Amino acid sequence: MRNEAVFLGATNVQVLDRGLDLIELLATAEHGMTISELVAATGLPKSTVHRILATFTNRHYVEKNEETSVYSLGYKFVELASLYLNKIVLKTEAEPIMHTLAQILHATTYLGVLENNEVMYLQKTEQRNSLRLYTSIGKREPLYCTALGKVLLASLPLKEFEHVAQQLSYEPYTPNSITNYEDLAREVALVRKRGYATDRGEHTVDSSCLAVPIYDYTRKVMAAMSVSGHGLLDRCEEVYVYEKMRDAALDLSHHMGYTEVKLPAGRTHL
């Protein structure tokens, strides 16, 4: 009873810490563990272990064998590990492609993914003497005023796009920034139609950007790749930049297992 009282007075962080203890024990148990074995290993009250396991089981982080009452790790960890490993593989495969693009277009290339309604940068390659844009790997930026963000938004099913887009803050970064849902919806519709997105000084003054989607083996958009530079879309034809980006993105997508399907005339991937 005393241990149970201590648990009830524990903070959320302490409860989480104890839950992770259980996960680590299950991860090292070749044939899983029963509640009694987990209690003996951790010293936690049986009811506490039971409650934590029930939560993990409901969310598929833990599985219970109903015949033996043995608990083991669930498939959710496989999903998370797959997502993590995909990002590592994506970065590795993208690096030489992005480096070549940066040299051809004399600009900076970026790789980003959708994370909690923001763009998270996974990779960055600078061309020597290009405009230095202070964006670091791991940094997050808005969806509505970046070319990467618009491509990632365009990849969402319509209902999901509407849900995400209506929650955005629309803080203006420059006078060119999109500042409302209606304008963003029109812009994203254009992205879906032509297969790429642009940002002309919407996030950073004097910088322009063009982004394209990266596909995985399921033919779903897993990331976006962009190129940015001072006046990039003024000194280079937009079609020329897009064609270089499209070819590079297709190359990277193939490395990620993507296989093309023939689309009707006038249709794009998005």
Residue pairs with C-beta under 8 A, 6 or more apart in sequence:
3 43
3 44
3 45
3 48
4 45
4 47
4 48
7 15
7 18
7 44
7 45
7 48
10 18
15 52
18 42
18 44
18 48
18 52
19 52
19 55
19 56
21 42
22 38
22 42
22 49
22 52
22 53
22 56
23 56
23 61
23 62
23 73
25 33
25 38
25 41
25 42
26 32
26 33
26 38
26 62
26 71
26 72
26 73
27 73
29 72
31 70
31 72
32 65
32 70
32 71
32 72
33 41
33 70
33 71
33 72
34 68
34 69
34 70
34 71
35 46
35 49
35 50
35 53
35 69
35 71
36 46
38 44
38 49
38 53
38 71
39 45
39 46
39 49
42 49
53 62
53 64
53 71
56 62
56 74
57 63
57 64
57 71
57 74
59 76
60 74
60 75
60 76
61 73
61 74
61 76
61 77
62 71
62 72
62 73
62 74
63 71
63 72
63 73
63 74
63 75
64 70
64 71
65 71
65 72
86 216
86 222
86 256
87 113
87 122
89 256
90 111
90 122
90 214
90 222
90 223
90 252
90 256
91 111
91 122
91 123
93 252
93 255
93 256
94 111
94 122
94 123
94 214
94 225
94 252
95 123
95 125
97 248
97 251
97 252
98 109
98 110
98 111
98 123
98 125
98 225
98 248
99 109
99 125
100 248
101 107
101 109
101 125
101 227
101 244
101 245
101 248
102 108
102 109
102 125
102 126
102 127
102 130
102 227
103 127
104 244
105 127
105 227
105 229
105 232
105 236
105 241
105 244
106 127
106 129
106 130
106 229
107 127
107 130
107 131
107 227
107 228
107 229
107 232
108 124
108 125
108 126
108 127
108 130
108 131
108 132
108 133
108 227
108 228
108 229
109 124
109 125
109 225
109 226
109 227
109 228
110 121
110 123
110 124
110 135
110 148
110 225
110 226
110 227
110 228
111 121
111 122
111 123
111 124
111 214
111 223
111 224
111 225
112 119
112 120
112 121
112 122
112 141
112 148
112 149
112 152
112 223
112 224
112 225
112 226
113 119
113 120
113 122
113 152
113 222
113 223
113 224
114 120
114 143
114 152
114 155
115 140
116 140
117 143
117 164
117 167
117 168
118 140
118 141
118 142
118 143
118 149
119 140
119 141
119 142
119 143
119 146
119 148
119 149
119 152
119 224
120 138
120 139
120 140
121 135
121 136
121 137
121 138
121 139
121 140
121 141
122 137
122 223
123 137
124 135
124 136
124 137
126 132
130 229
130 230
131 206
131 207
131 228
131 229
131 230
133 204
133 207
133 228
135 141
141 148
141 149
141 203
142 149
142 168
142 169
142 171
142 173
142 203
143 149
143 150
143 152
143 153
143 164
143 165
143 168
144 150
144 153
144 165
144 168
144 170
144 177
144 178
144 184
145 173
145 174
145 177
145 178
145 199
145 202
145 203
146 199
146 202
146 203
146 209
146 211
146 226
147 196
147 197
147 198
147 199
147 209
147 210
147 211
147 224
147 226
147 228
148 197
148 209
148 211
148 224
148 225
148 226
149 197
150 184
150 187
150 188
150 191
150 197
150 199
150 211
151 191
151 196
151 197
151 211
151 212
151 213
151 221
151 224
151 226
151 270
152 221
152 224
153 161
153 164
153 165
153 184
153 188
153 191
154 161
154 188
154 191
154 192
154 197
154 213
154 270
155 213
155 220
155 221
155 224
155 270
156 164
161 185
161 188
162 185
165 181
165 184
165 185
165 188
166 181
168 181
168 184
170 177
170 178
170 179
170 180
170 181
170 184
171 177
172 179
173 202
173 203
173 204
174 201
174 202
174 203
174 204
174 205
176 200
176 201
176 202
177 202
177 203
178 184
178 187
178 202
187 197
191 197
191 270
192 268
192 270
193 268
193 270
194 268
195 212
195 213
195 246
195 268
195 269
195 270
196 210
196 211
196 212
196 242
196 245
196 246
197 210
197 211
198 208
198 209
198 210
198 211
198 233
198 238
199 207
199 208
199 209
199 210
199 211
199 228
200 208
200 209
200 233
201 207
201 208
203 209
204 228
206 230
206 231
207 228
207 229
207 230
207 232
208 228
208 229
208 231
208 232
208 233
208 234
209 226
209 227
209 228
209 232
210 226
210 227
210 232
210 233
210 238
210 241
210 242
210 245
211 224
211 225
211 226
211 227
211 245
212 224
212 225
212 226
212 242
212 245
212 246
212 248
212 249
213 221
213 223
213 224
213 249
213 269
213 270
214 221
214 222
214 223
214 224
214 225
214 249
214 252
214 253
214 256
215 221
215 222
215 253
215 256
215 258
215 269
216 222
216 253
216 256
216 257
216 258
217 256
217 257
217 258
217 259
219 258
219 259
219 261
221 270
222 256
225 245
225 248
225 249
225 252
226 245
227 241
227 244
227 245
232 241
233 241
250 258
250 260
263 269
